[in-house]
C-alpha cells in the first residue's frame, strides 16, 4: 500500500471516529435551557448511537432563550415574558455495560433570568442568577451497538440500535419559596427513556419516548405543597450526514400531561406542547468539535413557549 493510501485510510478512520464522538456533544447539551420546571422538550438528536468505550468528554455550552409561559386562565401568572442566558459545564465517560456501549454523564448549568408578568393581576418583575438543578444520567444500548475499543470501532457500521437511559434531576439549584419563578425546582425528577435509531445510507432516523416522574415540592410558593402528574415525552429526528464528520438534524418533540395539584386542589390544565428545531454538528479536529442548535415552539397548550438558540464546544480524550 502506498504512503498516500495509508494516510487516506487514517484520515477516514479519524473522521468516522470524530462523527461518532459528536454524539456525546448533543447528549450533554440537554441543560442549556434553564428555568422551565417540567424539564420537558429537551431536543437530543443522536442520543442512540455507538461510541468507542473508555473515552472522556468535557463540554462547555451557552444558550439563550426568549419567550413566555402559556398558562391556564386560573393561573396566578399571566402574560409572562422571560429572557434566560445559560452556561453549562458537563462531563461524560463511555463504558462497557454487559458487552454493549453505554455512558454516564453529569450536567451542571448556571443561568441568568430576567422577566416580567402579571401575578394575580399585578405587574411583577424577576431578576435572578444562580445554578440550576444538576442532572445525572446512565445510558446503555441494548442492541446493535457493541462495546468496542477505538481500534475496533474503525470497522463498525450502524444498522439498527435500540437503547435506553435513566436520568435524575437533583434539587440543588437556586430556589426561593417566596417566588413563583425560580431556576431550581426544589424537587427530584427521574426520567426513564427508550429509543431506536436506524441508519439508511446518509440518513439516520431516530425516535425516543420518555416519562418524567416528579417528587412533591413541599415548600412551594406561599408555603403550599405542589404535586405534578408525569409528563410523557416523544421526540423524532431525521439526521443527514454531510461527510467529513459534519451532520445536520431536523428535530421535533411533543410533551403531554403534567397536571398539577396544589394543597390538594387539582388543576385542570394539561400540558400539550410541540417544538421543532435544527441541529448542526461540526468537527474541528480529532479532539474538538462544536455544534449549533435552535428550536421554537410549534404549539403550546400550557407551559413554556420560547425560542432557543445556542452553541456548545466539546473536548475528548
Secondary structure, DSSP 4 states (H G I P E B T S, - for coil): --HHHHHHHHHHHHHHHHHHHHHHHHHHGGGSS---TT------TT-S----TT-EEEEEEEEEEEEEEE--TTSSEEEEEEEEEEEEEEEEEEEEETTEEEEEEEEEEEEEEEEEEEETTEEEEEEEEEEPPPEEEEEEEEES-B---HHHHTT----EEEEEEEEEE-S-S---TT-S--SS-SS-EEEEEEEEEEEETTEEEEEEEEEEEE--EEEEGGGEEEEE--EEEEEEEEEEEEETTEEEEEEEEEEEE--EEETTEEP---EEEEEEEEEEEEE-SSSEEEEEEEEEEEE-SSEEEEEEEEEEEEEE-
